[in-house]
Amino acid sequence: MKPVYVILFLFTGTLIMMSVMRWHGNALSQSSRTKAGILSLEFAKTKQQSDAITTTWKNKQVHYTAIVNTSVDFVFIFFYSLFLFAASYWFSLRQKGSMKKLSQKIALFGLTAGLLDCVENYFLLKMLKYTASDAETNFTFWIASIKFVLAAIAVLWILLQVLLLFIQKLKPSHHDYTHHRNI
């Protein structure tokens, strides 16, 4: 199978899982305290904040939804982390020198973001099923923050590479230019 088809498969899976997560997690964002849904818990900085969020979900009887949503996130992690890796690495195969090295490093950002997301989910499930200490809650906040930064860098890099690819395709090649001059 061509790498482009693998990348398209992973991209499609990423979009589908984003939609599934958003649809499934909609009930988690129905409170003023949890407008961002599961992200509210990811970005809770203290035990007091995480306990308040989980209590809100228990009171609204959507606590189980948060547990399932966090569990389903592992499928999303599979797709998005491999997509970010594969797309960035594919661009590196078309590059040379420092751009090639940079694309390969950014490809690792996608895998690292996925690994951090798995660690984050462990702590989220701990918060949802039991409780977490202040240190664990704060650690989860920082893991989530770093994960989002790495994923954002990878996404922006991929978008930049796609833009450069289109510009390159639109530019007439040197051969086309000399051919037209000679006519």
C-alpha positions as CSV (number, residue, x, y, z in Angstrom):
1,M,0.0,0.0,0.0
2,K,1.3,3.5,-0.9
3,P,2.2,5.7,2.1
4,V,-0.2,8.3,0.9
5,Y,-3.1,5.9,1.4
6,V,-1.9,5.0,4.9
7,I,-1.8,8.7,5.7
8,L,-5.3,9.3,4.3
9,F,-6.6,6.3,6.3
10,L,-5.1,7.7,9.5
11,F,-6.3,11.2,8.7
12,T,-9.9,9.8,8.1
13,G,-9.7,7.8,11.3
14,T,-8.6,10.9,13.1
15,L,-11.5,13.0,11.8
16,I,-14.0,10.2,12.5
17,M,-12.7,9.8,16.1
18,M,-12.8,13.5,16.7
19,S,-16.4,13.5,15.7
20,V,-17.2,10.5,17.8
21,M,-15.4,12.0,20.9
22,R,-17.2,15.3,20.4
23,W,-20.6,13.7,20.0
24,H,-20.1,11.2,22.8
25,G,-18.6,13.8,25.2
26,N,-21.3,16.5,24.5
27,A,-23.1,15.7,27.8
28,L,-19.9,16.5,29.7
29,S,-20.0,20.1,28.6
30,Q,-23.5,20.9,29.8
31,S,-22.4,22.6,33.0
32,S,-20.9,26.1,33.4
33,R,-18.0,24.5,35.3
34,T,-17.3,22.0,32.5
35,K,-18.0,23.9,29.3
36,A,-14.9,22.4,27.7
37,G,-16.1,18.8,28.4
38,I,-13.3,16.4,29.2
39,L,-10.8,19.1,28.5
40,S,-12.0,20.8,31.7
41,L,-10.7,17.8,33.7
42,E,-7.5,17.6,31.6
43,F,-6.7,21.3,32.5
44,A,-7.7,21.2,36.2
45,K,-4.6,22.4,38.0
46,T,-5.6,21.3,41.6
47,K,-7.3,18.4,43.3
48,Q,-10.0,20.8,44.4
49,Q,-10.8,21.7,40.8
50,S,-10.7,18.0,39.6
51,D,-12.9,16.9,42.5
52,A,-15.4,19.7,41.7
53,I,-15.5,18.6,38.0
54,T,-16.0,14.9,38.8
55,T,-18.6,15.8,41.4
56,T,-20.5,17.9,38.9
57,W,-20.5,15.0,36.5
58,K,-21.7,12.6,39.2
59,N,-24.5,15.0,40.1
60,K,-25.6,15.3,36.5
61,Q,-25.3,11.5,36.1
62,V,-22.8,11.7,33.3
63,H,-19.8,10.4,35.3
64,Y,-19.9,7.1,33.4
65,T,-19.9,9.1,30.1
66,A,-16.6,10.7,31.1
67,I,-15.1,7.3,31.9
68,V,-16.2,5.8,28.5
69,N,-15.1,9.0,26.7
70,T,-11.6,8.8,28.2
71,S,-11.4,5.1,27.3
72,V,-12.5,5.7,23.7
73,D,-9.8,8.3,23.5
74,F,-7.3,5.5,23.2
75,V,-8.6,4.8,19.7
76,F,-8.4,8.5,18.8
77,I,-4.8,8.5,20.2
78,F,-3.9,5.6,17.8
79,F,-5.2,7.5,14.8
80,Y,-4.0,11.0,15.5
81,S,-0.5,10.2,16.8
82,L,0.2,7.8,13.9
83,F,-1.2,10.4,11.4
84,L,1.0,13.2,12.7
85,F,4.0,10.9,12.6
86,A,3.3,9.4,9.2
87,A,2.5,12.7,7.5
88,S,5.5,14.5,8.9
89,Y,7.8,11.6,8.1
90,W,6.4,11.3,4.5
91,F,7.3,15.0,4.0
92,S,10.8,14.3,5.2
93,L,11.2,11.7,2.5
94,R,10.8,14.5,-0.1
95,Q,13.3,16.8,1.7
96,K,17.0,17.1,2.1
97,G,19.4,18.4,4.8
98,S,18.1,20.4,7.8
99,M,14.5,20.4,6.5
100,K,14.5,16.6,6.4
101,K,15.9,16.4,9.9
102,L,13.4,18.9,11.2
103,S,10.5,17.0,9.6
104,Q,11.7,13.8,11.2
105,K,12.0,15.4,14.6
106,I,8.5,16.8,14.3
107,A,7.2,13.4,13.2
108,L,8.4,12.2,16.7
109,F,6.3,15.0,18.2
110,G,3.2,13.1,17.0
111,L,4.2,9.9,18.7
112,T,5.3,11.7,21.8
113,A,2.0,13.5,22.0
114,G,0.2,10.1,21.8
115,L,2.4,8.6,24.5
116,L,1.7,11.7,26.8
117,D,-2.0,11.3,26.0
118,C,-1.9,7.7,27.3
119,V,-0.2,8.8,30.5
120,E,-2.7,11.6,30.8
121,N,-5.7,9.2,30.3
122,Y,-4.3,7.0,33.1
123,F,-4.5,9.9,35.5
124,L,-7.9,11.1,34.2
125,L,-9.3,7.6,34.8
126,K,-7.8,7.6,38.3
127,M,-9.5,11.0,38.9
128,L,-12.8,9.7,37.5
129,K,-12.8,6.3,39.3
130,Y,-11.1,7.2,42.6
131,T,-9.4,10.4,43.3
132,A,-6.1,12.0,42.6
133,S,-3.6,13.9,44.7
134,D,-2.8,17.6,44.1
135,A,0.5,16.5,42.6
136,E,-1.1,14.0,40.2
137,T,-3.7,16.6,39.1
138,N,-1.0,19.2,38.5
139,F,1.1,16.6,36.7
140,T,-1.9,15.8,34.4
141,F,-2.3,19.4,33.6
142,W,1.3,19.7,32.5
143,I,1.2,16.5,30.6
144,A,-1.9,17.7,28.7
145,S,-0.3,21.1,28.1
146,I,2.9,19.6,26.6
147,K,0.8,17.1,24.6
148,F,-1.2,19.9,23.0
149,V,1.8,22.0,22.2
150,L,3.6,19.0,20.5
151,A,0.5,18.1,18.6
152,A,-0.1,21.7,17.5
153,I,3.5,22.1,16.3
154,A,3.1,18.9,14.3
155,V,-0.3,20.0,12.8
156,L,1.1,23.4,11.9
157,W,4.2,21.8,10.3
158,I,2.0,19.5,8.2
159,L,-0.1,22.4,7.1
160,L,3.0,24.4,6.2
161,Q,4.3,21.4,4.2
162,V,1.0,20.9,2.4
163,L,1.0,24.7,1.5
164,L,4.6,24.4,0.2
165,L,3.8,21.4,-1.8
166,F,0.9,23.2,-3.5
167,I,3.0,26.2,-4.2
168,Q,5.7,23.9,-5.7
169,K,3.0,22.2,-7.9
170,L,1.7,25.6,-9.1
171,K,5.1,26.9,-10.0
172,P,6.1,26.2,-13.5
173,S,9.2,24.0,-13.7
174,H,12.4,25.3,-15.2
175,H,11.8,22.9,-18.1
176,D,8.4,24.4,-18.8
177,Y,9.8,27.9,-18.8
178,T,12.7,27.2,-21.2
179,H,10.3,25.2,-23.5
180,H,7.9,28.2,-23.8
181,R,10.8,30.6,-24.4
182,N,12.1,28.6,-27.3
183,I,8.7,28.5,-29.1
